[in-house]
Amino acid sequence: MKERPASEIALERINILFELAEKNYRRREELARRYLQLAKRIAMRNRIRIPQNLNRRMCKECYSYLVPGVTSRVRVRSKREPHVSITCMNCGTVKRLPIKRRKQE
């Protein structure tokens, strides 16, 4: 039987931890935070990136699971350059995601 690479196993575990955090963020917030801390530690130890769609759901300061309207506030801003601001309701950290404009031809 062929052995799977460590990075593949780590990515699978990260996905499982994010699923568990999603299930528990309302009832047991501390447990959801712990799952996200473990996911971050697994990624760092195996030197892999957390997938972008998952990383955007995690506050990098307090490790809260970010759900729009529940644990985070989402705003579209056009000052400077257009971007989406995601504000964590627990610690107030702001995540800015740039919006790329389409090139007109």
C-alpha positions, 0 to 999 in steps of 0.5 A: 500500500502506497503511503500518502504524503504528510501534506495531504494528510495535514490538509485533510485534518485542517478541513476536518477541524474547520468543519468541526469549528463550523458545527460548534461556533454557536454552542461552544465558542471556545471549542471552535477556537481551539479547533482553529488554533489546531488547524493553524498549528498543523499548517505551520508544522507541515509548512502548508497554506490553509486554503483561501476559502477556509482562511477567510473564515478565521480571525487571525487574532482571536481564532474566532470562526467568522460567520457574516452577521453572527460573529463578523460584520462585512462591508464593501468599501470604495475608499482608496481602492475598493475592498471588502472589510470583514470585522471580527465582533469578538476582538475588532480585527479588520480583514481587508480583501481587495476587489480587483477591477475588470480591465476595460478593452 
